[in-house]
Amino acid sequence: MRDLIRRAGVTAGATALVVGASAGAAAASTGAPASHLYWANNQAGTIVEAGLNGTSAHVIASSQHGPRGVAVGASHLYWANEAAGTIVEAGLGGTSAHVIASGQGSPYGVAVGASHLYWDDEAAGTIVEAGLNGTSAHVIASGQAQPLGVAVDASHLYWANLNAGTIVEANLDGTSAHVIASGQLFPAGVAVGASHLYWGNQGTVTNPGTIVEANLDGTGAKTIASGKGSPYGVAVNASHLYWANQTTTAGTVHEANLDGTSAKVIASRQNGPSGVAVGP
């Protein structure tokens, strides 16, 4: 499973993974409409922007070093370069991309809240908080089992622990962290909507990946899409779910209704798609 993740490469949640995180909620909190989909192609080293239905997909940032999670706010994009150990900020069109945090080990998922950025460090097993410009970065949760994907809403953080098979909820400062869903099959990527959490289970070769929906407290977890290859990034807006199937050179980005129905590929032939985010 580890090899699969390394070869192919969540936020989004209320912001991104993305991986993890759904950027839709972040955009809504600032009054910005969600009109674009963003994802990271890990193997190609690119960030891609497209319409919400996957049309007009085009690279807006290249020469990145193993980009993973993507998050989007009202006016900026953020992503984690896992290979370089950096967090990058750019304009919504990918312009003026620059490193705002370095020396981060193996950052994967990224999420953006009203006043802070959050990311996970897979190698260190930590969750990090920083200002929106990357300043004052500090660990707010440690001892996590390979966290891959973080999401944020107005009151809580959520992240996926791949090795432990758990989804964790905590206060925005990382306190009171506790498992709200266990027994998951390599969860990677978590998103938070208005009333539900969503995450991807990477699965195994004989038990392919799934997309799971649960209440915000983790109860009522159920599979809403199955046989989905190796989902990593997950994002949500008011009407749809999005996720990446992280297969090298043949990777895909998917869209479905909030209940998992009518799932379809909206972008194909991506090179290791990882984090997915929705925003302006």
Buried (B, 14 or more C-beta within 10 A) or exposed (E): BEEBBEBBBBBBBBBBBBBBBBBBBBBBBEEBEBEBBBBBBBBBBBBBBBEBEBEEBEEBBBEBEBBBBBBBBBEBBBBBBBBBBBBBBBEBEBEEBEBBBEEBBBBBBBBBBEEBBBBBBBBBBBBBBBEBEBEEBEEBBEEBBBBBBBBBBEEBBBBBBBBBBBBBBBEBEBEEBEEBBBEBBBBBBBBBBBEBBBBBBBBEEEEBBBBBBBEBEBEEBEEBBBEBBBBBBBBBBEEBBBBBBBBBEEBBBBBBEBEBEEBEEBBEEBBBBBBBBBBB
